[in-house]
Amino acid sequence: MIERIVESLKKLELFFGIDENFLTEFVKKAKIETHETKEIVRRRFDKCEELLFLVEGEAVGLFTNSEGRVLQIDHMVAPKLLASAVVFSDDPRYPVDVETLKKSVFLSIDKDFFVSCLMKNERFLRNYLKYVSDAFLFITDRFYEIAMKNLVQKVCSYLLKLSEEQRSELVVMDMSKEELSREFGVTRPALSRVFLELEKMGIIEARGRKVKIKNERYMKDHAQLYD
């Protein structure tokens, strides 16, 4: 089992250029966990006092929002280090539920032992800093993508509601974009980008407060996700 895990971890960017003997000793100090399909490995807000590696299998990071909707934040395929950006925070907790998609093997490393490894090996330290930085960029990009999708749904729902009230595909908005951005809890530039994207895609045609709905099917499909 140890040899198999070492071979898996060697494919992870964190261990590029790291001596195999170092990696073998690293794995020997770890706790190995096996989880079945559709099993919750860690729950959101669980204490994160470890470095948790997915070394075999697949898992997803799931976030349940205030409306009860489940959002998939990440699809993880082995090898993968989980929650690398939070483990050294003041109150380290898992930011999402971790659920397996198939039978999977995880490696749990004590945080203090991990720090000692970083201090002993400069290459390992540099690899880890890069890994954390890349993970942070991924998270911010993912949340931006989700936020923008949600905003598209809100805009579609709003315009369709106006269309029903005014009984026309050409609607007159009852709020300015500044007012609408406050209503949706977003910035004015973010809202304007959504309108521009919808225009580029041929979904709407906007002139000031007048908006012509050109692809009602698209609007309804996206509005249903928000309603």
Steps between C-alpha positions, in 0.01 A plus 500: 500500500781745589676447168174554312433825687855624439457439126174696506644795693800525266254625235391790722667839436571529871753217476670589172877472543468340845720202588305172513648405839369828643158425354497143633574618855232765456238236414607270787413777748149537355163352584339314208121516458281306255151628418223346295301663217276797598652518846555832679870511588501841671214740569496875458617673820677186627832590662788480254812413697649280228625492146252276318605341172275315258737229373259265321152558357285809449311741725309826483492809719136597565363823643137539612388863476245684717218395263583132539653462155805279471784648296792293378809710566765252393532162329809331638688217332793330674761609580376819667570695819178627658439828688862610459402868522328476842698253710732767647232763566409617852185287500567222246177331390402318185321748271288234322367147544735246343311210342642206305383417148655154513692290751792722599811502716610803702821579682484712817819673617534675835543873452802533730679214327426659163657828619814316610524349150471845344777632725733215404454522125510836317377350173201351680429839663511683166276236342248541780492880474435472127232236557317720752519801270359302208224362724403853610477617139284201411261567789456868415444418131246230591299724730503778240365253243223387737411858595477603135280202415270588788485860379405386148215302654383804697505725193310246290238455773460877538460566126253215452290629789489842333408335169206324663383816676535718187383222263777573258842372392613865505506600866575822681700445818342654809843559656828645380800264486637675807178426691484147361858428605412599857188282482713201398780580743770533233712778354379706206792384277417133572138555400602688185729210399206259520286723277789529251555123496131434443506748211809339344329162519191639327275441801393861544536839336531787748462874445503686829206373705338336197588133455381272221491130582626314191548148641217427742590130531847583633352752743244253634755221543727724707221670692374161619838434666456814707126487583 
